[in-house]
């Protein structure tokens, strides 16, 4: 009798685990919707108006902006930084922005660009300039 009860409990436990696993798979498969109308299928990132520099990192990274947009750059570090196009042609450059100061950078052509800081060149970011 005890053996039969144990077998019954194991069958119920197996069914419960299977049900939980199936529920988890269904939730993961249905997740990720932000709930906003018109967001589904939109591959275009939301443009930002500000790039901040903090702890030797650009935020957001990657960033998205609009063509012709002038973006505020807030340097929250104590050291000077730049937002400089990595390509030789230098499609954009913020110039030196002192520690604790604000500057700006303008983006005139659509595309995706890698950029860096001239003072610690290991600081890197990327921006997509949207039409």
N, C-alpha and C positions, 0 to 999 in steps of 0.2 A: 504494500500500500504506500509506504514512504517512497519507494522507488518510483512508483507511478506518479505520485505528486511532484517529485523532483523533475521527472521528464516533462510533465505538464508545465511546470514553472519555466523550464529551459525553452520549451517551444514558445511560450508567451513572451519571454525575454527576447528570443530571436526575432519574433514578429515585431516587437516594439523597436528594436534596433534597426531593423529593415525599414520600418515606417519613418523613423527619425532620419535615416540616411536619405530616403527618397524625398522627404520634405526639404532637407538641406539642399539637395540637388535642384529641386524645383525653385527654391528661393534664390539660389545663385543664378540660375538660368533666367529668372525674371527680374533680377535686380539691376541696379545701375541707372534707372530712370530718375531724372531730377524732378519729374512731375510738371515741368514747364511746357506749355503748349508751344510747339514750333521748335523745341530743342532737339527732338529726335531726328537723327540723321544729319544734323548740322555739324560739318567738319571745321567750320571757321571758328577760331578761338575768339574770345571776347577781348577787344582792345583795352589797353591800360592807358592811363594818363600820367602815371608815375613809375619810375624805376628807383628803388631804394638800394642803398649800399650799406650793409651792416655785417660786421664780423668777416670782412673781406669776401662777401658774397653779394651777387646781384639778385634782387627779388622784384618781380617774379622772373624766373628763368625756367623755361623760355618765356619771353614776353611777346605780345602782339600789339601792333600799333597801326594806325591808318597812314596812307601816303599823305605827305604834307603836314602831318601832325607834329607839333612841338611837344615833347615829353619832358616833364619836370624830373630832375634827378636829385635825389636827396641823399647826401653823404652823411651817414650816421656814425662813421668811424672817425677817429682822431687824425688819421693820415689822409693825404690828398689822393684822389682817384680820378679816373677818366672813363668814359664810355667811348671806345675807339674801334672803328671798323677794322677787322683783322686783315682785310684785303689791302693790297698795295695802293689801290686807287682811293682809299679812304672816303667812302661815300658819306660818312658821318663821323664826327668827333665832337665830344662835349667840351673839350679843353679841360684844363685842370680845375677840379672842384675841391676846394680845401676841406679839411676835416670839419665836420659840423656845419657845412655850408650847403647851399642849394645851387643847382645849375640847370641846364636844359640841353637837349639834343633834338635835332630835327631830322626827319626821315623823308627823303624826296622821291625814292623809287621803290616800287613793289619788289618783293623778293624775301628770301631768308638769308640773314646775315649772322656771321659769328663775330663777336666783339671781345675786347679785352681791356684791361687797365694798363696804362703805360708804366705805372710805378711798381706794382707787383704783377708782371705779365702772366703769372699763373692764374690770376683772376680772369675767368672767362664766362661768357654768357652768349645767348642767341636771341634774335628777334625776328619775327615774321612781320613784314610790312605789307599790309593788306590794301587792296585798291579801294 
